[in-house]
Amino acid sequence: MTARGWFLFSLMGVIWGVPYLMIKVAVDEVSPSTVVFARCAVGAVLLLPLAIRQGGLWLTIRTHWRPMLAFACIEIMGPWFTLTDAERHLSSSTAGLLIAGVPIVGVVAARCFGDTEHLGARRVTGLLIGLAGVGVLTVPHLTGGDARSLAEVLLTVVGYATAPLIAARRLKDVPTLQLIAPCLTLATLVYAPAAAATWPTSMPSTNALLSLLALGVLCTAVAFVAFLELIKEVGPTRSTVITYVNPAVAVAAGALFLDEPFTATIAISFALILTGSVLATLASPPKASTAPTPVRPARQWLRRGPAPAQAISPERDEAGAR
């Protein structure tokens, strides 16, 4: 991976490790619809003027509106609501760890999209280990409202794993700003009515307002531009490997700022999910060629002798000289 790829990878590992903390702070005071609306609105306000200034935005939308709509639904409108709603009942650490399963689901999604790469025993083992880690983390929460929240996070995982494949296969020629800005604008319009209906009756706290602002500026506008550039740099499957780093940041942020406990269950599930994700996304070794290059026996060459030298006509000699 290039130096630019490593920079984008490191940046995304940190930036998308902190949204879980900010969502947890904000959703305690405002509705999930309002969180999604505010996040998208801030991102759209920042990026849409830049996309328009590039020129050709409306042509891009007319030409690619179908995959752009799919990307907006699968990456933004669906997952952001389900993740935010889930964090009303789950800790930010748990949500962040479950999102670490994105690379595992990404391998399965890539095959559904026509990827014919052989998985092999190592990658299948990684899938099983990662799923075991998800199981260790989720089983204690399969009671009451937590079961619904877990299902919402798993839906988020599916969206996050599938959307990069759409971006890489159907939108790779679309400039980053001209993809993200219209998608955020559409999401803002979709969530505006629900946000208006659930708008808080009193002014949220400073911490909640700062969290909403940071979600829009840092975790949306800056993060999406960097993420799509990372997809172009390293590909859709490898780009989801940032979720190896995201859970560590999410757990650390939750422990430092929200006093969320770091239990043995979290430690075990993190180790299993991380190990499984690494094994599942490693490239399969190239298959050794089973057809050896034919070699003419030495005795046959000796019997035939060296090829006779061809006579060169004067005409060919003059052509060669020219």
C-alpha positions in Angstrom: 0.0 0.0 0.0 1.3 3.5 -0.9 2.1 6.2 1.7 -1.1 8.0 0.7 -3.1 4.8 1.3 -1.5 4.4 4.7 -2.3 8.0 5.6 -6.0 7.6 4.6 -6.2 4.3 6.4 -4.9 5.8 9.6 -7.1 8.8 9.4 -10.2 6.7 8.8 -9.3 4.3 11.6 -9.5 7.2 14.1 -12.3 9.3 12.6 -14.7 6.4 12.3 -13.8 5.2 15.8 -15.3 8.2 17.6 -18.8 8.5 16.1 -20.1 5.8 18.5 -19.1 8.1 21.5 -20.7 11.2 19.9 -23.9 9.4 18.9 -24.2 8.0 22.5 -23.9 11.5 23.9 -26.3 13.1 21.4 -29.0 10.4 21.4 -29.5 10.8 25.1 -31.0 14.3 24.4 -32.4 14.2 20.9 -34.2 11.6 18.7 -32.3 9.3 16.3 -34.0 11.0 13.4 -32.7 14.4 14.6 -29.2 13.1 15.0 -29.2 11.7 11.4 -30.8 14.9 10.1 -28.2 17.2 11.8 -25.3 15.0 10.7 -26.4 15.0 7.1 -27.4 18.6 7.0 -24.0 19.8 8.3 -22.1 17.6 5.9 -24.3 18.7 2.9 -23.9 22.4 3.8 -20.1 21.9 3.7 -19.7 19.7 0.7 -22.6 20.7 -1.7 -21.1 24.1 -2.7 -17.7 22.5 -3.4 -19.4 19.9 -5.6 -21.3 22.5 -7.5 -18.2 24.5 -8.0 -16.5 21.5 -9.7 -19.1 21.7 -12.5 -21.1 18.9 -14.1 -22.9 17.9 -10.9 -26.4 17.7 -12.5 -25.0 15.6 -15.4 -23.4 13.2 -12.9 -26.7 12.8 -11.1 -28.7 12.2 -14.2 -26.2 9.7 -15.5 -25.6 7.7 -12.2 -28.7 8.4 -10.2 -29.6 4.7 -9.7 -26.3 3.6 -8.1 -26.1 6.9 -6.2 -29.6 6.3 -4.8 -28.6 2.8 -3.8 -25.4 4.1 -2.1 -27.3 6.8 -0.2 -29.8 4.3 1.1 -27.4 1.5 2.0 -24.5 3.6 3.3 -26.3 6.6 4.9 -30.0 6.7 5.3 -30.5 3.1 6.6 -27.4 2.4 8.6 -27.1 5.8 10.3 -30.6 5.6 11.7 -30.4 1.9 12.8 -27.0 2.5 14.5 -28.2 5.7 16.3 -31.4 4.0 17.4 -29.5 1.0 18.7 -27.2 3.1 20.9 -30.2 4.2 23.0 -29.9 0.7 24.6 -26.3 -0.5 23.8 -23.1 1.0 24.9 -20.9 2.8 22.4 -18.2 0.1 23.0 -20.6 -2.7 22.1 -21.8 -0.9 19.0 -18.2 -0.3 17.9 -17.2 -3.9 18.4 -20.1 -5.2 16.4 -19.3 -2.9 13.5 -15.9 -4.6 13.4 -17.7 -7.5 11.7 -18.0 -5.4 8.5 -14.9 -7.0 6.8 -16.4 -10.4 7.4 -19.7 -9.5 5.9 -17.8 -7.7 3.1 -16.2 -11.0 2.0 -19.6 -12.7 1.7 -21.1 -9.6 0.0 -18.3 -9.5 -2.6 -19.1 -13.1 -3.6 -22.7 -12.2 -4.0 -21.6 -9.4 -6.3 -19.8 -11.9 -8.5 -16.3 -12.1 -6.9 -15.0 -15.6 -7.9 -11.8 -15.5 -5.8 -11.3 -18.8 -4.0 -11.9 -18.4 -0.2 -9.8 -21.3 1.0 -9.6 -22.9 4.4 -7.9 -19.9 6.1 -10.5 -17.4 5.0 -13.4 -19.7 5.9 -11.8 -20.2 9.3 -11.6 -16.4 9.7 -15.3 -16.1 8.9 -16.2 -18.7 11.6 -13.9 -17.1 14.2 -15.3 -13.7 13.5 -18.9 -14.9 13.8 -17.9 -16.6 17.1 -16.7 -13.3 18.4 -20.0 -11.6 17.4 -21.8 -14.4 19.2 -19.8 -13.9 22.4 -20.6 -10.3 22.4 -24.3 -10.5 21.5 -25.5 -13.5 23.6 -25.5 -11.6 26.9 -27.7 -8.9 25.3 -30.4 -11.1 23.8 -33.0 -10.0 26.2 -35.6 -7.3 26.2 -35.0 -4.2 24.0 -31.3 -5.2 23.5 -32.3 -7.9 20.9 -33.8 -5.3 18.7 -30.8 -3.1 19.1 -28.5 -5.9 18.2 -30.5 -6.6 15.0 -30.3 -2.9 14.1 -26.5 -2.9 14.5 -26.2 -6.0 12.3 -28.3 -4.3 9.6 -25.8 -1.4 9.9 -23.0 -3.9 9.4 -24.6 -5.3 6.2 -25.0 -1.8 4.8 -21.5 -0.7 5.6 -20.1 -3.9 3.9 -22.2 -3.6 0.8 -22.0 0.1 0.0 -18.3 0.2 -0.8 -18.9 -2.5 -3.4 -21.4 -0.3 -5.1 -19.1 2.6 -5.0 -16.2 0.7 -6.5 -18.1 -1.1 -9.2 -20.7 1.4 -10.3 -19.4 4.8 -9.2 -15.7 4.6 -9.5 -15.7 7.3 -12.2 -17.8 9.7 -10.2 -15.8 12.4 -8.4 -15.9 12.0 -4.6 -17.7 15.3 -3.8 -20.2 14.8 -6.6 -21.2 11.5 -5.0 -21.3 12.4 -1.3 -22.8 15.9 -1.5 -26.0 14.8 -3.4 -26.4 11.7 -1.1 -26.2 13.8 2.0 -28.6 16.4 0.6 -31.1 13.6 -0.2 -30.7 12.1 3.3 -31.3 15.6 4.8 -34.5 16.0 2.9 -35.7 12.5 3.8 -35.1 13.0 7.5 -36.3 16.6 7.8 -40.0 15.7 8.5 -39.2 13.2 11.2 -36.6 15.5 12.7 -39.2 18.3 12.8 -41.8 16.1 14.4 -39.3 14.9 17.2 -37.4 18.2 17.6 -36.5 18.7 21.3 -38.7 21.1 23.3 -35.7 22.5 25.2 -32.2 23.4 24.0 -29.8 20.4 24.2 -26.7 20.6 26.3 -23.4 22.0 25.0 -22.0 18.4 24.9 -24.9 17.2 22.8 -24.6 20.2 20.4 -20.8 19.7 20.0 -21.4 16.0 19.4 -23.8 16.8 16.6 -21.5 19.4 15.1 -18.5 17.0 15.2 -20.6 14.2 13.7 -21.4 16.5 10.7 -18.0 18.0 10.2 -15.5 15.4 11.2 -17.3 12.1 11.0 -19.3 12.9 7.8 -17.9 15.6 5.6 -14.2 14.9 6.2 -14.6 11.2 6.7 -16.6 10.4 3.6 -14.2 12.3 1.3 -11.3 10.4 2.9 -13.1 7.1 2.8 -14.0 7.2 -0.9 -10.4 8.2 -1.7 -9.3 5.2 0.3 -11.6 3.0 -1.8 -10.1 4.3 -5.0 -6.6 3.8 -3.5 -6.8 0.3 -2.1 -10.1 -1.2 -3.3 -13.5 -1.8 -1.5 -12.6 -4.9 0.4 -9.3 -3.7 1.8 -10.8 -0.3 2.6 -13.2 -1.9 5.1 -10.2 -3.2 7.1 -10.3 0.2 8.9 -12.8 -1.5 11.1 -9.9 -3.3 12.7 -8.9 0.0 14.3 -12.3 1.5 14.8 -13.3 -0.8 17.7 -10.2 -0.1 19.7 -10.8 3.6 19.4 -14.5 3.1 20.2 -13.8 1.1 23.3 -11.1 3.5 24.5 -13.3 6.5 24.0 -16.2 4.9 25.8 -14.0 3.9 28.8 -12.3 7.3 29.0 -15.3 9.7 28.5 -18.4 7.7 29.4 -17.0 5.3 32.0 -18.1 2.3 30.1 -16.6 -0.9 31.6 -14.0 -3.0 29.8 -15.1 -6.5 30.6 -13.6 -9.9 29.9 -16.5 -10.5 27.4 -15.5 -7.4 25.5 -11.8 -8.4 25.5 -12.6 -11.9 24.2 -15.0 -10.8 21.5 -12.6 -8.1 20.3 -9.8 -10.7 20.0 -12.0 -13.1 18.1 -13.6 -10.5 15.8 -10.2 -8.9 15.0 -8.5 -12.3 14.3 -11.4 -13.5 12.2 -11.5 -10.3 10.2 -7.8 -10.4 9.5 -8.0 -14.0 8.3 -11.1 -13.5 6.3 -9.8 -10.6 4.3 -6.3 -11.9 3.6 -5.7 -12.5 -0.1 -5.7 -16.1 -1.0 -2.2 -17.4 -2.1 -1.8 -17.9 -5.8 -2.4 -21.4 -7.1 0.6 -23.2 -8.3 0.6 -24.1 -11.9 0.0 -27.8 -12.5 1.1 -27.8 -16.1 4.9 -27.9 -16.3 6.6 -26.2 -19.2 7.5 -28.9 -21.8 11.3 -29.3 -22.2 12.7 -31.0 -25.3 15.0 -33.9 -24.4 18.7 -33.2 -24.9 19.1 -36.3 -27.1 16.4 -35.2 -29.4 18.1 -31.8 -29.8 21.4 -33.4 -30.4 20.0 -35.7 -33.1 18.3 -32.9 -34.9 21.3 -30.6 -34.5 21.2 -26.8 -34.6 18.9 -25.0 -37.0 20.6 -24.3 -40.3 21.5 -20.7 -41.0 19.3 -19.0 -43.5 20.8 -17.4 -46.5 20.4 -13.7 -46.7 19.6 -12.3 -50.1 21.2 -9.1 -51.2 17.7 -7.4 -51.3 17.1 -8.4 -47.6 20.6 -7.3 -46.7 20.1 -3.9 -48.1 16.7 -3.6 -46.4 18.2 -4.5 -43.1 20.9 -1.9 -43.6 18.3 0.7 -44.3 
